[in-house]
């Protein structure tokens, strides 16, 4: 897994959050507010689930990418980070747990 890509994407999202460039889809998301962003995360999750249940790999991967992108947007919008999620996963998978 290329976590460096996810980290660079998160940095780009943070930059978009701060700068809000006109015409950017990400800017539109941030300006819509946290509730709309979370709603979008839910929509993408449902689309992923439906495509995965239908064993449509290509569509599921496409929707999975949308889900991951919108999830990262939601983290940035709330002032949280991918590192927070990774730390929790690491905590859960310590030896003896």
C-alpha distance (Angstrom), angle and dihedral (degrees) to the residues before:
residue distance angle dihedral
X1 . . .
X2 3.76 . .
X3 3.80 101.7 .
X4 3.80 88.9 167.8
X5 3.79 88.9 69.4
X6 3.80 91.6 50.8
X7 3.80 90.2 48.3
X8 3.82 91.7 50.1
X9 3.81 90.2 47.4
X10 3.80 89.6 51.1
X11 3.82 89.9 51.0
X12 3.81 90.3 50.7
X13 3.81 89.7 50.5
X14 3.81 90.6 50.6
X15 3.80 89.0 51.2
X16 3.81 90.5 49.8
X17 3.79 89.6 48.7
X18 3.81 90.7 54.3
X19 3.81 98.8 38.9
X20 3.83 101.9 32.7
X21 3.81 96.5 -158.9
X22 3.80 113.4 -151.5
X23 3.78 115.8 -105.7
X24 3.81 94.4 21.4
X25 3.81 117.3 134.3
X26 3.79 88.1 -146.5
X27 3.81 90.7 54.2
X28 3.81 88.9 51.5
X29 3.79 89.5 52.9
X30 3.81 93.8 49.2
X31 3.79 91.5 47.8
X32 3.81 91.2 50.8
X33 3.81 89.2 65.4
X34 3.81 136.2 -122.8
X35 3.81 96.5 -69.1
X36 3.80 93.7 55.3
X37 3.79 90.5 45.6
X38 3.81 90.9 51.9
X39 3.80 89.6 47.4
X40 3.80 88.2 54.5
X41 3.83 90.1 50.5
X42 3.80 88.2 54.3
X43 3.80 93.1 48.4
X44 3.79 91.6 50.3
X45 3.82 91.1 47.7
X46 3.80 91.0 53.6
X47 3.80 91.9 48.0
X48 3.81 90.2 50.0
X49 3.80 92.0 49.1
X50 3.80 93.1 49.8
X51 3.79 93.5 49.8
X52 3.81 92.3 44.6
X53 3.80 91.1 50.4
X54 3.79 88.7 52.6
X55 3.82 88.9 51.0
X56 3.80 89.7 -124.0
X57 3.77 97.2 151.0
X58 3.80 98.2 -176.3
X59 3.81 94.3 49.4
X60 3.81 91.5 42.8
X61 3.80 91.2 52.4
X62 3.81 90.5 48.2
X63 3.80 91.8 50.1
X64 3.80 91.1 42.5
X65 3.80 88.9 57.2
X66 3.81 89.8 49.5
X67 3.80 89.6 49.1
X68 3.80 93.4 50.2
X69 3.82 92.0 46.8
X70 3.81 93.6 50.3
X71 3.81 90.8 43.9
X72 3.82 89.4 55.5
X73 3.81 90.0 47.6
X74 3.81 88.7 53.0
X75 3.80 91.6 51.1
X76 3.80 92.6 50.7
X77 3.82 92.5 45.0
X78 3.81 89.7 55.2
X79 3.79 95.3 44.7
X80 3.78 92.8 -110.1
X81 3.79 127.5 122.5
X82 3.75 145.3 -142.0
X83 3.80 86.4 -114.8
X84 3.82 88.1 63.9
X85 3.80 90.1 56.4
X86 3.81 93.4 44.6
X87 3.82 91.1 49.5
X88 3.80 90.2 53.5
X89 3.79 91.9 49.0
X90 3.81 90.2 49.1
X91 3.82 90.4 49.2
X92 3.80 90.5 52.6
X93 3.77 93.3 50.0
X94 3.78 100.8 49.3
X95 3.80 114.9 131.6
X96 3.78 111.8 -86.0
X97 3.80 95.3 28.4
